[in-house]
Amino acid sequence: MRPLPLYLEPRMETPLRSLLEEHDLLHTLSDALGSPLNLLLPEQIADNLARFQAVYRKHHLAGRIHFAHKANRSSALVRRLAATDAGLDVASLAELQHVLGAGCPPERIMATGPKTREYLWLAARTGAAIHLDSPAELDELADLVREHALPRVRVLPRLSGFKAPGVTLLSRPSRFGTDLGELTGLLDALERHRDAVETTGVAYHLDTTGIAEKAVALETCIAVMNECRRRGLQPRTIDIGGGFGVSYLADAAQWERYTTELADAVLGRRPALTWQGHGYGLRAESGRLRGALGLYPAHRPVAAEAYLDELLSHPAPTLGRPLGTLLLENLYELAVEPGRALADQCGATLARVLEVRHTPAGERLVRLEMNARDVGLEEHGVLMDPVLVPRPGAPGAGDAAPDEPVGVYLIGNLCLETDLITRRTVFLPRLPAPGDLLAFANTAGYLMDFSAGGALRQPVARKVAAYRQDGTWRWRLDEQYWPVDVTAAAAHRGNGHA
């Protein structure tokens, strides 16, 4: 008897689910624009912004929510946010140019990441705020301001190396920011360059999901802000970065069952669940399970704006009062930079099935018209099933009945043994046929185009912005989407109301 299929069904809210049910539309788009194809829902990112803003209101906090642009290269998402009061977090010269061209005013832009001299100059010239990663970066920025007679630039020094009182909390060291051990020298430099920069706050970003670690960092930043004030500086904002997470799966029980069965497969207690016994960080040694599961926690009971709410409600490690209360008592503003969390449910990636075949060992391989860099599930350790989008009118195919689940491996279109869309067996409701589509849901945050490239001259996915109008789904190419009803405006002008 075959083992029961191990599904990892993606969590889909109504707009994304509705779009992926439009089979005729999806096939028409894919036929016209090629495979892979990225779909984006710009209205969803505005809805996600509103959810974060509701948490601010709950805690009576002021400040701005910035979208981490590096999560997605889309113009539609950035232009939709430019029509709100959101900020944009940019991490390169090209991203800064992009958001300025999308209509985002400089006062709502935060320039972060490694910086070239040109990047620093444009940020300073236009009036964006700049995260400073080191005293050397501060010196270079101050020289640019003086050399080009620029106005004072808003800066937020980024800090790292936070240490908890009492019991030591393990945290990953960061290559970004100035270690707290060098804080005195950094503050001295900020005072020395007061003619060139205005210290409007401090910032941090921790590569962790641990609330306790972030609580230590936030409370420490409050103390640093107070020291800045003692020195005569006037900071008002603490930027805590991103890392709020996304819950990708609809069912927690499926996630628990899969990770349990994966451990059993690594130990040899059940048939393999992955290509060539890949363990996702787990291994067997003398009958014992070793290593650590290197996967994104695909089902998270607390994520996105709920995670921010939990952090602000968390007691400060030393002072004991909720962190949101401490911010409010000190009249400090809060800035955040969600990427994955603001892009949640904002898109999907389509791929056409090219071939279905069997290995000598009986494994089913489904070759897609995409490669692993077009949808970075494996790279980011995100496990979730694709949605089968049958070609309209096509009969069931293959050696399985239409309603019989089947386990397959999804392989890519590169001439590389390593080009696996999924290293795990994926269970589908039936064996797909050439011409069907597989839709990978919720890929807008880092999974869609963060690593995409033109290897072997394979085409990079085009982008389409989809939106509801007059009760139906409409679409534009991503670069042609603007947050105005262009069609209605043209009709308005045509009626003599220009």
FENWO-V105070 format. One line per field, one symbol per residue. psi: psi as a letter, one per 20 degrees, with the letter a starting at -180 (. if undefined). A space follows every 50 residues. Layout:
psi: ???
This chain:
psi: pqqqqnqmpqpprggggggiimgggghgghhhirprpppqnhhhhhghgh ghhhgghhjkqrrqoppnhihqjphggghhhhiajqrpoqjrghhghghg hijpqhijpooarpprhgggghgghijqqpppiqhhhgggghgggghjlq rqppqoppqrkqpqqcppppqpqqiqrpqhijgghghghhhhkhhhqooi arrrppmqjoggghgggghghghgghhghhjjrmqipoojbckirqohqh ohhggggghghgghghijirqqirpkkpjliqqpoljqpraqolqpnhop horchhggghghippphghiqqhhgggghjkqqpqqmpfghhjpjjrqpq ppphqprqrhijqppopqmrrhiholgghjkooqqrppnqppiprqrajq qhjoqqprppqajqmphimphpiqpppqhrprqphrqppoqlihnhigjh jqrlqkkqqqprqppqqppkjrprqqqgiipqlqngghgghghhjkk.
